[in-house]
Amino acid sequence: MTTYLINTLDAKEQFADLINRVVHNKERVILTRRGKEVAALIPFEDLEVLRTSQDKNDLQEAIQTLKEARDTGTVSLQQLKDDTHK
């Protein structure tokens, strides 16, 4: 997969072409400002992969948190409030 670097000023002038490169050629476009990478245009399929990966990570974290709560116990909201006001 090709990655194309372009500064934001040039990207503004070439926006339609950049979108076509992403959609039709599956290129990734990295936008720069003052030489720093600040944003990216990626194919929607890439975004779906990222979302799926994040969802899996969130699920794994939730499962781990539930296991820890089961192993170490929990406290009531009132107990938590009381502990923070001491």
Secondary structure, 3 states (H helix, E strand, C coil): CCEEEEEHHHHHHCHHHHHHHHHHHCCEEEEEECCEEEEEECCHHHHHHHHHHHHHHHHHHHHHHHHHHHHHCCCCHHHHHHHHCC
